[in-house]
């Protein structure tokens, strides 16, 4: 453990007295605890674990104090993880991430009441959060590829994500991921090598996370822009508003949640003219994963949803070519819609995809997983089901809830539940639910 005083490096040097006061009393301030836990996650970058509950418990003695002076702010760390330091000095990227955490938690405090008004306000506040983080680049043509996929993937799948990232980077495309390891790190690592070969000096490796998951998926070493959204729904909206195309690699419940989110959004009638290139890809050995995912989508959401994406197996060059070509289509589409290149205002995102879903046992049990609703509504409810499974697998609060009350229960139409059971069983068999150890399901399907 290490004690240290950290000064900012040109980012968020000053705060108001009220902002400082609000983060100094951790005993009764939810934001002070939020700041402390997110800071610990950032300092734990490189930890070989996806158990956020265990991480927080292992560093119960860690403390972070906001120090103020007339010249700015500093952070006093006590019992910090030593892997964040080299030669007694904090790693520069981790220093930047620490102050990014401070920046976004302070901003969240000021804006939290606005999130609760309506969908239009939520979209506006996602925009303002990204603008506050200086993530919006108004004079750049579309070139940002969002990469989704699991943190618990095989070595050959990880190598494949690096190769895809490399091919994207050679074509000058930037990368945005959930900022963790596995399929979130691989594309960034590959692109970083390609950008270096192409002498790109302003490459972007954007990591978007949220407080509930950051302890389980700490920012990887390549991330150079860290953004913390208040919850998973706002995080997902930030991905699709900020990015210009999406590449999905193999993953588990979290990746299924992401897929259901974008399909549910794109199934909305008003989004038929909005271009969001979507590619599923992986090595040949992962072909069965996408066959299972495609079958699940077909049986639950139908052929209209299946038509929204393209599957490219074992061909990183083709993925990169497809995305590069798609950037030109996105450029023309944004011009036609008179929309910004840096933020996709044209997408209509309904409230079920925007408001935070709390995965309590009661909320999970009451999800509508029946037929007779439109595909977008079913996608929203299935996304919530997977969101709860992610919480039970890796989020500290979810893990504790499962320990206290047992597994979540899900019930619905027998055919839908059978498809869900088959998909989840494949995730368990392929060890996509957890990084290590024997997996105990945090869910029970009643009608499967």
NORNOR-V980394 format. One record per residue. RES is the residue in one letter. OMEGA is omega in degrees with one decimal (none if undefined). Layout:
# NORNOR-V980394
RES,OMEGA  RES,OMEGA
This chain:
# NORNOR-V980394
X,-174.3  X,170.0  X,-177.3  X,171.9  X,-172.5  X,175.5  X,179.0  X,179.1  X,176.1  X,-179.0  X,179.6  X,179.1  X,-173.4  X,174.9  X,175.7  X,179.4  X,-179.9  X,177.2  X,178.8  X,-178.6  X,-176.7  X,-178.6  X,-175.9  X,-178.1  X,-176.5  X,-175.4  X,-176.8  X,-177.5  X,-177.9  X,-178.8  X,175.7  X,178.1  X,178.0  X,179.0  X,-178.9  X,-176.9  X,178.2  X,177.9  X,178.0  X,178.8  X,178.8  X,179.4  X,-178.0  X,178.3  X,-179.3  X,178.3  X,-175.5  X,-179.3  X,174.1  X,179.9  X,-178.1  X,179.0  X,179.9  X,179.3  X,-179.1  X,-179.7  X,-178.0  X,-177.7  X,-178.5  X,-178.1  X,-179.2  X,176.6  X,175.5  X,-176.7  X,177.6  X,-179.7  X,-176.8  X,172.9  X,-179.9  X,-175.9  X,179.0  X,-177.1  X,173.9  X,177.2  X,176.8  X,-178.3  X,175.7  X,-179.9  X,178.6  X,177.0  X,-173.9  X,-178.6  X,178.3  X,-174.5  X,174.6  X,-179.3  X,179.1  X,-179.6  X,179.7  X,176.8  X,-170.2  X,179.3  X,178.2  X,174.2  X,179.7  X,180.0  X,177.4  X,-178.6  X,170.9  X,175.4  X,179.4  X,-180.0  X,-173.4  X,177.6  X,176.9  X,-179.9  X,179.7  X,178.3  X,-176.5  X,-169.7  X,-168.2  X,-177.9  X,-177.9  X,-177.5  X,-171.1  X,-172.9  X,-178.7  X,-176.0  X,180.0  X,177.3  X,179.3  X,178.3  X,178.8  X,-178.5  X,171.3  X,177.3  X,-176.4  X,176.9  X,178.1  X,177.7  X,178.7  X,178.3  X,-179.3  X,-179.0  X,-178.3  X,-177.1  X,-170.5  X,-176.8  X,177.9  X,174.4  X,-179.8  X,178.2  X,-175.2  X,-179.3  X,175.2  X,179.5  X,177.4  X,178.3  X,-171.8  X,172.6  X,-179.5  X,-179.4  X,-179.3  X,179.1  X,-178.5  X,175.4  X,177.6  X,178.2  X,179.2  X,178.9  X,176.9  X,-179.1  X,176.6  X,177.6  X,178.7  X,-179.1  X,175.1  X,-179.2  X,178.3  X,-179.8  X,173.7  X,-178.5  X,176.7  X,-172.3  X,173.5  X,178.7  X,176.5  X,170.2  X,-178.1  X,-177.6  X,177.9  X,-177.7  X,174.6  X,-179.7  X,-174.2  X,-179.6  X,177.8  X,-178.4  X,178.3  X,180.0  X,179.8  X,177.6  X,-179.8  X,178.5  X,177.4  X,179.3  X,179.7  X,179.1  X,174.1  X,-174.4  X,-178.5  X,-178.3  X,-177.7  X,175.1  X,-170.8  X,175.7  X,178.9  X,-177.1  X,176.2  X,-171.6  X,-176.4  X,-174.1  X,-170.4  X,178.7  X,179.3  X,-179.6  X,-179.4  X,-179.5  X,178.1  X,-171.4  X,-176.0  X,-177.0  X,175.5  X,171.5  X,-179.3  X,179.9  X,179.2  X,175.5  X,-173.1  X,179.5  X,-173.2  X,-179.2  X,178.9  X,177.0  X,179.9  X,177.3  X,177.9  X,177.7  X,-171.2  X,175.0  X,-175.9  X,-174.0  X,-179.5  X,177.4  X,-175.0  X,173.1  X,-178.7  X,175.8  X,177.5  X,179.4  X,-178.1  X,-175.2  X,-179.9  X,178.2  X,175.8  X,176.8  X,179.7  X,179.5  X,-179.3  X,178.0  X,-175.1  X,177.6  X,178.7  X,177.5  X,-175.7  X,177.9  X,178.5  X,-176.5  X,-175.8  X,-177.0  X,-176.6  X,-178.2  X,-179.6  X,-177.9  X,172.3  X,-179.5  X,-176.2  X,-177.7  X,170.0  X,-178.0  X,177.0  X,178.5  X,-178.2  X,-178.6  X,179.6  X,-177.3  X,-178.4  X,179.0  X,-178.1  X,173.4  X,178.4  X,179.8  X,179.5  X,178.6  X,178.4  X,179.2  X,-179.9  X,-176.9  X,-177.2  X,-174.2  X,174.5  X,-174.1  X,178.9  X,177.2  X,179.8  X,-178.3  X,-175.9  X,-177.6  X,176.3  X,178.0  X,178.0  X,-175.8  X,170.3  X,179.7  X,-178.7  X,-179.5  X,179.6  X,176.4  X,-178.1  X,178.4  X,-179.8  X,-179.6  X,179.7  X,177.5  X,-178.9  X,178.9  X,178.1  X,177.9  X,177.9  X,178.1  X,-179.4  X,-179.7  X,178.4  X,177.4  X,-178.9  X,-178.8  X,-175.9  X,-177.3  X,179.8  X,173.9  X,-172.2  X,-179.7  X,-174.2  X,178.7  X,-171.3  X,-179.1  X,171.4  X,179.5  X,-176.1  X,-175.2  X,178.8  X,177.6  X,-175.2  X,-176.1  X,-176.0  X,175.1  X,178.3  X,-174.3  X,171.5  X,177.9  X,-179.7  X,-179.2  X,178.7  X,-178.0  X,-176.1  X,179.0  X,178.9  X,179.0  X,-179.9  X,170.9  X,178.7  X,174.0  X,-179.7  X,-173.1  X,-179.7  X,178.7  X,177.7  X,177.2  X,179.5  X,-178.9  X,175.1  X,176.6  X,179.3  X,177.8  X,178.9  X,177.7  X,177.3  X,178.2  X,175.2  X,179.5  X,-179.8  X,179.9  X,-167.6  X,-177.3  X,-175.8  X,-178.2  X,179.3  X,178.9  X,-180.0  X,179.3  X,177.8  X,177.4  X,-176.0  X,-169.4  X,-179.6  X,-175.3  X,171.5  X,173.2  X,177.9  X,-179.4  X,-179.5  X,179.0  X,-176.8  X,-179.5  X,177.9  X,-178.6  X,177.7  X,177.5  X,178.1  X,179.5  X,-179.2  X,-179.7  X,179.9  X,178.5  X,178.2  X,177.3  X,-179.8  X,-178.8  X,-178.7  X,176.9  X,-179.2  X,-176.5  X,-177.4  X,179.2  X,-174.8  X,178.1  X,178.8  X,-176.5  X,173.5  X,-176.7  X,178.2  X,-175.0  X,174.0  X,-179.5  X,-171.0  X,-175.0  X,-177.0  X,none
